[in-house]
Structure formats: structure tokens, C-alpha cells
């Protein structure tokens, strides 16, 4: 065989394979569209049947028991569940029980099925199951698949199954950041019931690790339970990891805990500028008037972030704006800049210009307008 003939055959084979691949892709897309249309038709049909049955429970559903294996049926159940309450919710639970939907998915989750099938089972239980399946989901919190663990926690949170709180919290130390964040979302859903398990976890573990306790501390801030303030102050006093101190300071600010003010004021003298800056921000969130003098000193701090946070905090606290106006006349250029920025962010520049237009301007108004105009000239 000559080289030219071999080249021709090679080209023909390549073109044939490309054509076969293109044909396969076209067929696959057509089948996928057909499958999707079939799924949507079945889901709509299930929604219609379920809606009629909930409106008139005496009406027979006339569905095969095998519908429990149909993803379209499960999705229809989820759609219906999110929109019904009271007697309709009870009637839907009867349908789920009579068709053995949760029995099937509970068995599938506890088996060695392929990952995608087990994950679908976890999602189904998380979305639709009642508290009778809490044991299955509790066991799934130890599953080797992180997405299954997330769905298990989500389902237990939806059920408000409080025995799960301790186990979810205990896993903070061993989970990946992604799973830990989703567990935090679940605990937030439990509200104040999760406060003391989280507090206990932080107090025990913050000396030995940072990732888990940090997530727990931030979760406490989001829950917003004032009872967490005192133990968080104790953690702040004991903590020696910056990764623990910073979120604890932030959480105390979010909680608006006046009990923390003396401790935060003391941190305004810390060697690490990050502690000083975070403490200033927290004092502004707490809005305790006793902190204004210490924050005024923060305007002259050697670090820009500390000055900025101190000024912003003064803008939030009653009486703080007066000190900011005083600072814009200071001989310290850093204090002037920080104060001017905070006053601008607080809307004082707009108010000052309005008073000028109305002929009611004060010396402070004129000083602020002049200083910001100078800054704009320098910036340009």
C-alpha cells in the first residue's frame, strides 16, 4: 500500500468517526430533550392528582405504587409540601406513607448504592420526611460523603430535631470548611436552642484548634442570643489565638453586649493593630456612649484601619459626631482624614451643604465642606 493510499484511508476513517460522534451527540440530545419533556409531563400530572386529592381526600389517586421510584413524583411532593399547611399537610403525609416513599429512600440511603442515588435519597428525606426518619438522618451525619452529611443536617434542621444539635456541633472540628458552613446554616435555623451547645463547644475547644470554634463563634453571632455575651467575654479573656479573638470581638459587637465594653476598650491598647481595629468596630456596633472618649483616642492611632474604624464607630454612637467635628480641626492630619471620611459616610456633608444653602451653616459645617474640598483637590 502506497503512502498516498494509506493517507486517504486514514482521512476517511477520521471523517467517519467524526460523523459517527456527531450523530451520537445529536441522538443523545434528542433523547435527553424527550426525557426532560416526559419528566415535566409526569411532574405536572402528579401535581394535578395530588392537588385534587388534597382538596378532596375521598378522591382516589389511582397511581401505581411504583411512582415512589419516579423522580418526577418526588419533585411533585416537594413542590406540594412547601405550599400546604394544617389538614392538607397531614393528608400529604398520609400519601407519602401509603406509597412507601420514605421507606424506599431510607433503605437506599442506608445501602451501598451509587453516590448519586444515595445523595438523591438524602435530599428526598431532607425535603419530605417527618421526624420518624430522624434516626436515619442522624446516622447519615457520619456518612463518608460530605454532601450526604449536609443533606442529613438540613433535614434534621427542617424537622427541628433538637437531639441533632449536639452531634452537628461536635462535628465542627472534623468537617471541611464547606460542610462546616452548611452545618452552621442548619444550627442558625434552630435559633436559641443551639446557643448553649455552641457555647460549650467553643469553651472546650478554642485552646486546641481554631477552625471549628471560629465557625461556632460566628454562628452564635448570627443567632443573636444575648445569653451568649457573657461566655463570649470569658472566651475573649482566655483566648490566645488571634483567629479566635477576632471573631469573638466581632460577635460581641453583633450581639450589642454592653458587658463587653471594658474588655474591648482594653483591646484598643493591644499591640496587634487587627485587635485594635476590630475592637473599635465592635464598640461602634454596641453603641455604648461610655466608649466615645476611648474611640476619640483611636483617631490618632498609628494604623489607618484603627483610625478608620474608630471614626466610623463614633459616627454610630450618640455624641460621637460632635467629637468627629472636633477632630476635623485637629492638628493631626490622620485624625482629620479619618473624621472627615466618617462624617461623609454618615451623610453629614449633604446635611452641611443643605444648611449652607438655607443660610443656617455652622462653623463645623464650613470646616467639613472646606476639608473635604481640599481632599478632593488632592485626590485629583
C-alpha positions in Angstrom: 0.0 0.0 0.0 1.4 3.3 -1.0 1.7 6.3 1.3 -1.0 8.2 -0.5 -3.5 5.3 -0.3 -2.7 5.0 3.5 -3.3 8.7 4.0 -6.6 8.5 2.1 -7.8 5.6 4.3 -6.7 7.4 7.4 -8.6 10.6 6.4 -11.7 8.5 5.6 -11.6 6.8 9.0 -11.2 10.1 10.8 -14.1 11.7 9.0 -16.3 8.6 9.6 -15.5 8.6 13.3 -16.2 12.4 13.5 -19.5 11.8 11.7 -20.5 9.0 14.0 -19.6 11.1 17.0 -21.7 14.0 15.7 -24.6 11.6 15.0 -24.3 10.1 18.5 -24.4 13.6 20.0 -27.5 14.6 18.1 -29.3 11.4 19.1 -28.2 11.8 22.7 -29.5 15.4 22.8 -32.8 14.4 21.2 -33.2 11.6 23.8 -32.3 14.0 26.6 -34.9 16.5 25.4 -37.5 13.8 25.2 -36.7 12.5 28.6 -36.9 16.0 30.1 -40.3 16.6 28.4 -41.5 13.3 29.8 -40.3 14.2 33.2 -42.1 17.5 33.1 -45.3 16.0 31.9 -45.3 13.4 34.7 -44.5 16.1 37.3 -47.4 18.2 36.2 -49.7 15.2 36.2 -48.6 14.3 39.7 -49.1 17.8 40.9 -52.6 17.8 39.4 -53.5 14.5 41.1 -52.1 15.4 44.4 -53.8 18.8 44.4 -57.2 17.2 43.7 -56.6 14.6 46.4 -55.7 17.2 49.0 -58.8 19.2 48.0 -60.9 16.1 48.2 -59.2 13.3 50.2 -62.0 10.8 49.2 -60.8 11.0 45.6 -58.7 8.0 44.7 -55.2 8.9 43.4 -55.2 5.9 41.1 -51.4 5.8 40.9 -49.1 2.7 40.8 -47.0 2.0 43.9 -44.0 2.2 41.6 -44.4 6.0 41.4 -42.3 6.2 44.6 -39.3 5.4 42.3 -40.1 8.3 39.9 -38.0 11.4 40.5 -40.9 13.4 39.0 -43.2 12.2 41.7 -40.7 13.1 44.4 -40.3 16.6 43.0 -44.1 17.0 42.9 -44.3 16.0 46.5 -41.6 18.6 47.4 -43.4 21.3 45.4 -46.7 20.5 47.2 -45.2 20.2 50.7 -43.8 23.7 50.5 -47.2 25.2 49.8 -49.6 23.3 52.2 -50.3 23.5 55.9 -52.6 22.1 58.5 -55.0 19.4 57.4 -53.6 19.4 53.8 -50.1 18.8 55.3 -51.5 15.8 57.2 -53.2 14.4 54.1 -50.0 14.7 52.2 -48.1 12.8 54.9 -50.7 10.0 54.5 -50.0 9.9 50.8 -46.2 9.7 51.4 -46.8 6.9 53.9 -49.2 4.9 51.8 -46.9 4.8 48.8 -43.9 4.0 51.0 -41.8 6.9 49.6 -39.7 7.5 52.6 -39.3 3.7 53.3 -37.7 3.4 49.9 -35.4 6.3 50.3 -34.4 5.4 53.8 -33.3 1.9 52.6 -31.5 3.5 49.7 -29.6 5.9 51.9 -28.6 3.1 54.3 -27.4 0.9 51.5 -24.3 0.9 49.3 -25.9 2.3 46.2 -24.0 4.6 43.8 -23.3 8.0 45.2 -25.8 9.9 43.1 -28.7 7.6 44.2 -27.7 7.8 47.8 -27.5 11.6 47.5 -30.9 11.8 45.9 -32.2 9.7 48.8 -30.7 12.1 51.3 -32.2 15.1 49.5 -35.6 13.3 49.5 -35.5 12.6 53.2 -34.3 16.1 53.9 -37.1 17.7 51.9 -40.1 15.5 52.7 -39.5 13.1 55.6 -41.1 13.6 59.0 -39.4 13.1 62.4 -39.9 9.3 62.2 -36.9 9.3 59.9 -34.7 11.4 62.2 -32.8 8.3 63.2 -31.8 7.6 59.6 -30.6 11.2 59.1 -28.8 11.2 62.5 -26.8 8.1 61.3 -26.2 9.9 57.9 -24.4 12.7 59.7 -21.4 10.3 59.9 -21.7 9.3 56.2 -18.4 9.3 54.2 -20.0 11.6 51.6 -19.9 15.3 52.6 -23.0 16.2 50.5 -25.0 13.4 52.2 -24.0 14.8 55.6 -25.1 18.3 54.6 -28.5 17.0 53.5 -28.9 15.0 56.7 -28.2 18.1 58.8 -30.6 20.1 56.6 -33.4 17.6 57.0 -32.9 17.4 60.8 -33.0 21.2 60.9 -36.2 21.3 59.0 -37.7 18.8 61.4 -36.4 21.0 64.3 -35.0 17.7 65.7 -33.1 19.2 68.7 -31.2 16.0 69.6 -29.2 16.6 66.4 -27.8 19.9 67.7 -25.0 18.4 69.8 -23.9 15.9 67.1 -23.8 18.6 64.5 -21.8 20.9 66.7 -19.4 18.1 67.7 -18.6 17.6 64.0 -17.4 21.2 63.6 -13.8 20.1 64.4 -13.6 17.4 61.8 -15.5 18.9 58.9 -14.3 20.7 55.8 -15.0 24.4 55.6 -17.8 23.9 53.1 -19.6 21.3 55.3 -19.0 23.3 58.4 -20.6 26.4 56.8 -23.7 24.4 55.8 -23.9 22.9 59.3 -23.8 26.4 60.7 -26.7 27.4 58.5 -28.7 24.5 60.0 -27.8 25.5 63.6 -28.9 29.0 62.8 -32.3 27.6 61.9 -32.5 26.0 65.4 -32.2 29.5 66.9 -31.6 29.9 70.6 -31.8 26.2 71.2 -28.4 25.9 69.6 -26.8 28.6 71.8 -25.5 26.6 74.7 -24.2 23.6 72.8 -22.2 26.1 70.7 -21.0 27.9 73.7 -19.9 24.7 75.4 -18.1 23.6 72.2 -16.2 26.9 72.0 -15.2 27.0 75.6 -13.8 23.4 75.4 -12.1 23.6 72.1 -10.8 27.1 71.5 -7.5 26.4 73.2 -6.7 23.5 70.9 -7.9 24.5 67.5 -9.3 27.5 65.6 -11.3 26.4 62.6 -14.2 24.8 64.4 -14.5 27.3 67.3 -14.3 30.2 64.8 -17.3 28.9 62.9 -19.2 28.3 66.1 -18.5 31.8 67.4 -19.7 33.3 64.1 -22.8 31.1 64.3 -23.5 32.5 67.8 -23.3 36.0 66.4 -25.8 35.2 63.6 -28.2 33.5 66.1 -28.0 36.7 68.2 -28.9 35.3 71.6 -27.9 37.8 74.3 -27.2 34.9 76.7 -24.1 34.1 74.7 -22.5 37.5 75.6 -21.1 36.7 79.0 -19.5 33.4 78.0 -18.0 35.0 74.9 -16.4 37.7 77.1 -14.9 34.8 79.1 -13.6 33.3 75.9 -12.1 36.6 74.9 -10.3 36.9 78.2 -8.8 33.4 77.8 -8.1 33.2 74.1 -4.6 33.5 72.9 -5.1 32.6 69.2 -5.8 35.7 67.0 -8.1 33.5 64.9 -10.3 33.1 68.0 -10.0 36.6 69.3 -11.1 38.4 66.2 -14.4 36.6 65.6 -15.2 36.7 69.3 -14.8 40.5 69.2 -16.9 40.7 66.1 -19.6 38.5 67.7 -19.7 40.6 70.8 -20.3 43.7 68.6 -23.1 41.9 66.7 -24.7 40.9 70.0 -24.6 44.5 71.1 -23.2 43.4 74.5 -22.5 46.3 76.9 -20.8 43.9 79.3 -18.0 43.6 76.7 -17.3 47.4 76.5 -14.5 47.4 79.2 -12.8 44.5 77.6 -13.0 46.0 74.1 -11.7 49.3 75.4 -8.7 47.5 76.9 -8.0 45.9 73.5 -7.8 49.3 71.9 -4.3 49.3 73.5 -3.3 45.9 72.1 -0.1 45.6 70.2 -1.7 43.9 67.2 -3.4 46.5 65.0 -6.0 44.0 64.0 -7.3 43.6 67.5 -7.4 47.4 67.9 -9.3 47.8 64.7 -11.8 45.0 65.4 -12.4 46.3 68.9 -13.2 49.8 67.6 -15.7 48.4 65.1 -17.3 46.3 67.9 -17.6 49.3 70.2 -19.4 51.1 67.4 -21.8 48.2 67.0 -22.6 48.2 70.7 -23.2 52.0 70.7 -22.4 52.5 74.3 -21.8 56.2 75.0 -19.1 55.4 77.6 -16.8 54.3 74.8 -16.6 57.6 72.9 -13.6 59.0 74.7 -11.6 55.9 74.0 -12.7 55.9 70.4 -11.6 59.5 70.1 -8.1 58.4 71.0 -8.3 55.8 68.3 -8.5 58.6 65.7 -4.8 59.2 66.4 -3.7 55.6 66.2 -0.7 54.8 64.1 -2.7 52.4 62.0 -5.0 53.6 59.2 -7.6 50.8 59.8 -7.8 51.6 63.5 -8.4 55.3 62.8 -11.0 54.5 60.2 -12.9 52.0 62.4 -12.7 54.4 65.4 -14.2 57.2 63.3 -16.9 55.0 61.9 -17.8 53.8 65.4 -18.0 57.4 66.7 -20.5 58.1 63.8 -22.8 55.4 65.3 -22.7 56.4 68.9 -24.8 59.3 70.4 -22.4 62.2 71.0 -19.8 60.7 68.7 -20.4 63.1 65.8 -19.6 66.0 68.0 -16.1 64.5 68.6 -15.7 63.9 64.8 -16.4 67.5 64.1 -13.9 68.5 66.8 -11.3 66.2 65.1 -11.6 67.8 61.7 -9.9 70.9 63.3 -7.2 68.8 64.8 -3.5 69.4 64.1 -3.2 65.7 63.4 -3.8 65.1 59.7 -4.6 61.4 60.2 -7.3 62.3 62.7 -8.7 64.9 60.3 -8.9 62.5 57.4 -10.5 59.7 59.5 -13.1 62.1 60.9 -13.9 63.6 57.6 -14.5 60.2 56.0 -16.7 59.1 58.8 -18.8 62.3 58.6 -19.1 61.9 54.9 -20.3 58.3 55.3 -22.8 59.4 57.9 -24.4 61.9 55.5 -23.1 65.0 57.3 -21.6 66.6 54.2 -25.0 66.6 52.5 -26.6 68.0 55.6 -23.9 70.6 55.9 -24.3 71.8 52.3 -28.1 71.9 52.7 -27.7 74.2 55.8 -25.3 76.4 53.7 -27.9 76.7 51.0 -30.5 77.7 53.7 -28.2 80.2 55.3 -28.0 78.2 58.5 -24.5 76.9 58.3 -22.4 76.5 61.4 -18.6 76.8 61.7 -18.5 73.0 61.8 -20.4 72.8 58.5 -18.0 75.2 56.8 -14.9 73.3 58.2 -16.2 70.0 57.0 -17.0 71.3 53.5 -13.6 73.0 53.2 -11.7 69.9 54.4 -13.5 67.5 52.0 -13.0 70.0 49.1 -9.3 70.0 49.9 -9.2 66.3 49.9 -10.9 66.1 46.6 -8.4 68.5 45.1 -5.5 66.5 46.4 -7.1 63.3 45.1 -7.5 64.7 41.6 
